[in-house]
Amino acid sequence: MGYYEGREQSAGLLFVCGKREVFVTVWRLGLQGKGWFKLSPSERMQLKAFICLLGIFLLLLLIAVRLLHGGEEQPGQESQEHVPVVEHLHNIWIMEADAEGLLCYAEGEKRLYPVAEQEGGSDAREDGTAGNRQTDCEPEPGTGETGSDMAWGTAGWLESLREQVADLVLTDGVVTEITLKSEKISGKVLAADSDGVWLEGLGRLEFAKDLQGYRLYRELTMITYRDLYIGYDFADFCLEDGQICAILLAREEAMETIRVLLKNSDYQGLYHDHVELTCDTAYTVSAVNTETQQETVTEYPAGEAVEITVQEGERVVITPQVKTGKLILQSVHRSQGIPAYRGTLEVQGTEEGAILINELPLEEYLYSVIPSEMPASYPQEALMAQAICARTYAYTHMQQAGYEMLGAHVDDSSTYQVYNNILEQEAATTAVKATYGQLLMREDGLTPAETYYYSTSWGYGSDAHVWKTGSADQYEYIIPRHLNRQEMKQVLAAAAGEAVTEAAGTGIGDLTREDIFAAAIRTTDPGDFEADEGWYRWSYTVTRLDPEILLQQLKKRYEANDQLVLTLDGEDYVSAPIGSFSEIHNLTILSRGAGGVADELLVETDQGTYKVISEHNIRYVLCDGKTQVERQDGTFVSMNSLLPSGFFIIEIAKEGDAVVGYSLTGGGFGHGVGMSQNGARSMAAEGYSAREILQFFYAGCSVKEIYDDSEAD
């Protein structure tokens, strides 16, 4: 609205309503020809009143027009239409589909999404399906029907969506488009990494960037490629554009074969520069190109040797023609000499060299583990306890492979369980057969226990916190018990529901205190099961300390884990490269863990102060590689890189400010977590059964048959 002059020699007011102009002259006010500043005060008041009246009139006119046209949008006005919110969900697992909508599992939770109703109009088809609400389903084999042939929202159409992987489009939270991922494959998983998986007979398949994984049995949950079972075909894989977009871990079955990565001679490394072998029966060599999947099979008679060479990407499988045949690996040396292996051998070419995998039945694997881990001369119940522990340990890694990228569950060294280093022994094989299929399960009856074991205790065990890992609290069933005859009786009585008095050994005090532990390690308790073992007590005396050796030991442990060797910086200990020093001024145990194990070692030097954390690192740093350990039976044993245990006290010898030597008084052999093998031997010799032994070392756990899912009584 504005004041206007010059239209047909008149003056007035010009109003604009939409595209219409309304001009009102002001002749009757006698204002023509006068500018605003030439008006008298009374004339100005009259003009203002007139303008106000016209404004009110115009406002009423606009309201009337709106009412007459029902609020229709006028040309030129901005659109006020609703903007829909569209969301795309990829590779979602559809659990159920009915009139209420799609019950889906996404990101670890269940979600119900309503499905849009069928729309009519120009998009509706004669057969009743909605053209703009189609699924992109492929035909189901053998049914003659497709998702697009069934009307959107019908019972049959909904049924076809159950237990499928799909992409969903949500419009304002309602499903408006569905694309099923109906192409599926399965096969034995040979290896897996974060980018893809190798399937036997199919080669390597890459993972899609929006890969999702689901475990469908027991409790529905999300998984990753690490949950695949190496060596088994328990999973289906959904494909899209040639890539795996979803993993469906479809079933849970007892696993009977294990894949063992064989290290080269004397366990020096993973890769073999050459592989030479023969067999005690006729055998076949099958060479497979993993890219083309072309296979060449050659037969060889018993005793004929062959040298296997592979290029990167090649895979060779050597198989005896009878199941009891053994492959003799002539290019590898073990303590027994030239080892022979049951099952099959696979040679795979990698960029770093050839790797060698032995696949064989789990039970037969144990035939060679038990004598390598425990002397076959031990009592049968001790060997049986060891067999159950070893089987459980192996089965745990069969469920979660240690070398998923290379396609193996474990290796054959002490990193996992020593395998086939010692010849099979009849007593050990008998123990394996007597415990056929038995695992030690946690209290839930479903999860295998972590059955750690070690050689000998000093009278007490420790717990999983010795390794300084975040998972230690999961092993609450590994209790730092006193390995004492009275305590054994109390534990078994309590497990049987009988009334018990205070367990033996609890009155000794807090072994994490330096004074209490020192007093205990300097004495012996005849009630301890291992009081007569050579490793029950030992001493280690370094008469001339070489600071350079200790410096190099510190640097090596810092390189292995820079969070467990710290440097004092002001008042705080920080992770920093180890500097040089020429003198040691003090060696002190700062703290102890369960059972009295050394947990932190303080190393004070002329150039800095360092804190060494964990019993393993402390055992490594204080072992000079030259000094021998004297056991309580008077025998001497060389320790190349590690002290016998972390259960010891330290006394230093000084000349001036410099530490020139130190003496350790200790006990036990090994980390002290789980079952003591020599403790088990003594228990078995005194009449305790394998189950009672395991009950003592693994609180609340029970033995269960793996193959029939029922408890072994």
PECORTA-V143122 format. One record per residue. N is the residue number from 1. RES is the residue in one letter. SS is DSSP state (alpha for helix, beta for strand, coil for the rest). Layout:
# PECORTA-V143122
n->{N N}
res->{RES RES}
ss->{SS SS}
This chain:
# PECORTA-V143122
n->{1 2 3 4 5 6 7 8 9 10 11 12 13 14 15 16 17 18 19 20 21 22 23 24 25 26 27 28 29 30 31 32 33 34 35 36 37 38 39 40 41 42 43 44 45 46 47 48 49 50 51 52 53 54 55 56 57 58 59 60 61 62 63 64 65 66 67 68 69 70 71 72 73 74 75 76 77 78 79 80 81 82 83 84 85 86 87 88 89 90 91 92 93 94 95 96 97 98 99 100 101 102 103 104 105 106 107 108 109 110 111 112 113 114 115 116 117 118 119 120 121 122 123 124 125 126 127 128 129 130 131 132 133 134 135 136 137 138 139 140 141 142 143 144 145 146 147 148 149 150 151 152 153 154 155 156 157 158 159 160 161 162 163 164 165 166 167 168 169 170 171 172 173 174 175 176 177 178 179 180 181 182 183 184 185 186 187 188 189 190 191 192 193 194 195 196 197 198 199 200 201 202 203 204 205 206 207 208 209 210 211 212 213 214 215 216 217 218 219 220 221 222 223 224 225 226 227 228 229 230 231 232 233 234 235 236 237 238 239 240 241 242 243 244 245 246 247 248 249 250 251 252 253 254 255 256 257 258 259 260 261 262 263 264 265 266 267 268 269 270 271 272 273 274 275 276 277 278 279 280 281 282 283 284 285 286 287 288 289 290 291 292 293 294 295 296 297 298 299 300 301 302 303 304 305 306 307 308 309 310 311 312 313 314 315 316 317 318 319 320 321 322 323 324 325 326 327 328 329 330 331 332 333 334 335 336 337 338 339 340 341 342 343 344 345 346 347 348 349 350 351 352 353 354 355 356 357 358 359 360 361 362 363 364 365 366 367 368 369 370 371 372 373 374 375 376 377 378 379 380 381 382 383 384 385 386 387 388 389 390 391 392 393 394 395 396 397 398 399 400 401 402 403 404 405 406 407 408 409 410 411 412 413 414 415 416 417 418 419 420 421 422 423 424 425 426 427 428 429 430 431 432 433 434 435 436 437 438 439 440 441 442 443 444 445 446 447 448 449 450 451 452 453 454 455 456 457 458 459 460 461 462 463 464 465 466 467 468 469 470 471 472 473 474 475 476 477 478 479 480 481 482 483 484 485 486 487 488 489 490 491 492 493 494 495 496 497 498 499 500 501 502 503 504 505 506 507 508 509 510 511 512 513 514 515 516 517 518 519 520 521 522 523 524 525 526 527 528 529 530 531 532 533 534 535 536 537 538 539 540 541 542 543 544 545 546 547 548 549 550 551 552 553 554 555 556 557 558 559 560 561 562 563 564 565 566 567 568 569 570 571 572 573 574 575 576 577 578 579 580 581 582 583 584 585 586 587 588 589 590 591 592 593 594 595 596 597 598 599 600 601 602 603 604 605 606 607 608 609 610 611 612 613 614 615 616 617 618 619 620 621 622 623 624 625 626 627 628 629 630 631 632 633 634 635 636 637 638 639 640 641 642 643 644 645 646 647 648 649 650 651 652 653 654 655 656 657 658 659 660 661 662 663 664 665 666 667 668 669 670 671 672 673 674 675 676 677 678 679 680 681 682 683 684 685 686 687 688 689 690 691 692 693 694 695 696 697 698 699 700 701 702 703 704 705 706 707 708 709 710 711 712 713}
res->{M G Y Y E G R E Q S A G L L F V C G K R E V F V T V W R L G L Q G K G W F K L S P S E R M Q L K A F I C L L G I F L L L L L I A V R L L H G G E E Q P G Q E S Q E H V P V V E H L H N I W I M E A D A E G L L C Y A E G E K R L Y P V A E Q E G G S D A R E D G T A G N R Q T D C E P E P G T G E T G S D M A W G T A G W L E S L R E Q V A D L V L T D G V V T E I T L K S E K I S G K V L A A D S D G V W L E G L G R L E F A K D L Q G Y R L Y R E L T M I T Y R D L Y I G Y D F A D F C L E D G Q I C A I L L A R E E A M E T I R V L L K N S D Y Q G L Y H D H V E L T C D T A Y T V S A V N T E T Q Q E T V T E Y P A G E A V E I T V Q E G E R V V I T P Q V K T G K L I L Q S V H R S Q G I P A Y R G T L E V Q G T E E G A I L I N E L P L E E Y L Y S V I P S E M P A S Y P Q E A L M A Q A I C A R T Y A Y T H M Q Q A G Y E M L G A H V D D S S T Y Q V Y N N I L E Q E A A T T A V K A T Y G Q L L M R E D G L T P A E T Y Y Y S T S W G Y G S D A H V W K T G S A D Q Y E Y I I P R H L N R Q E M K Q V L A A A A G E A V T E A A G T G I G D L T R E D I F A A A I R T T D P G D F E A D E G W Y R W S Y T V T R L D P E I L L Q Q L K K R Y E A N D Q L V L T L D G E D Y V S A P I G S F S E I H N L T I L S R G A G G V A D E L L V E T D Q G T Y K V I S E H N I R Y V L C D G K T Q V E R Q D G T F V S M N S L L P S G F F I I E I A K E G D A V V G Y S L T G G G F G H G V G M S Q N G A R S M A A E G Y S A R E I L Q F F Y A G C S V K E I Y D D S E A D}
ss->{coil beta beta beta beta beta beta coil coil beta beta beta beta beta beta beta beta coil coil beta beta beta beta beta beta coil alpha alpha alpha coil coil coil coil coil coil alpha alpha alpha coil coil alpha alpha alpha alpha alpha alpha alpha alpha alpha alpha alpha alpha alpha alpha alpha alpha alpha alpha alpha alpha alpha alpha alpha alpha alpha alpha alpha alpha coil coil coil coil coil coil coil coil coil coil coil coil coil coil coil coil coil beta beta beta beta beta beta beta beta beta beta beta beta beta coil coil beta beta beta beta beta beta coil coil beta beta beta beta beta coil beta coil coil coil coil coil alpha alpha alpha beta coil coil coil coil coil beta alpha alpha alpha coil beta coil coil coil coil coil coil coil coil coil coil coil alpha alpha alpha coil coil coil coil coil alpha alpha alpha alpha alpha coil coil coil coil beta beta beta beta beta beta beta beta coil coil beta beta beta beta beta beta beta coil coil coil beta beta beta coil coil beta beta beta beta coil coil coil beta beta beta beta coil coil coil beta beta beta beta beta beta beta beta beta beta beta beta beta coil coil coil coil coil beta beta coil coil alpha alpha alpha coil coil coil coil coil coil coil beta beta beta beta beta beta coil coil beta beta beta beta beta beta beta coil coil coil coil coil coil coil beta beta beta beta beta beta coil coil alpha alpha alpha coil coil coil coil beta coil coil beta beta beta beta beta coil coil coil beta beta beta beta beta beta beta coil coil coil coil coil beta beta beta beta beta beta coil coil coil coil coil beta beta beta coil coil coil coil coil beta beta beta beta beta beta beta coil coil coil coil coil coil beta beta beta coil coil coil coil beta coil coil beta coil coil beta beta coil coil beta beta beta beta beta beta coil coil coil coil beta beta beta beta beta beta beta beta alpha alpha alpha alpha alpha alpha alpha alpha alpha alpha alpha alpha coil coil coil coil coil coil alpha alpha alpha alpha alpha alpha alpha alpha alpha alpha alpha alpha alpha alpha alpha alpha alpha alpha alpha alpha coil coil coil beta coil coil coil coil beta coil beta beta coil coil coil coil coil coil coil coil coil coil coil coil coil coil alpha alpha alpha alpha alpha alpha alpha alpha alpha coil coil coil beta beta beta beta coil coil coil coil coil coil beta coil coil coil coil beta beta coil beta coil coil coil beta coil coil coil alpha alpha alpha alpha coil coil coil coil alpha alpha alpha coil coil coil coil coil coil coil beta coil beta alpha alpha alpha alpha alpha alpha alpha alpha alpha alpha alpha coil coil coil coil coil coil coil coil coil coil alpha alpha alpha coil coil coil coil coil alpha alpha alpha alpha alpha alpha alpha alpha coil coil coil coil coil coil beta coil coil coil coil coil alpha alpha alpha coil beta beta beta beta beta coil coil coil coil alpha alpha alpha alpha alpha alpha alpha alpha alpha alpha alpha alpha alpha alpha coil coil coil coil beta beta beta beta beta coil coil beta beta beta coil coil coil coil coil coil coil coil coil beta beta beta beta beta beta beta beta beta coil alpha alpha alpha coil beta beta beta beta beta beta beta beta coil coil coil beta beta beta beta beta coil alpha alpha alpha alpha alpha alpha alpha coil coil coil coil coil coil beta beta beta beta coil coil coil coil beta beta beta coil coil coil coil coil coil coil coil coil beta beta beta beta beta beta beta beta coil coil beta beta beta beta beta beta beta beta beta coil coil beta coil coil coil coil coil beta beta alpha alpha alpha alpha alpha alpha alpha alpha alpha coil coil coil coil alpha alpha alpha alpha alpha alpha alpha alpha coil coil coil coil beta beta beta beta coil coil coil coil coil beta coil coil}
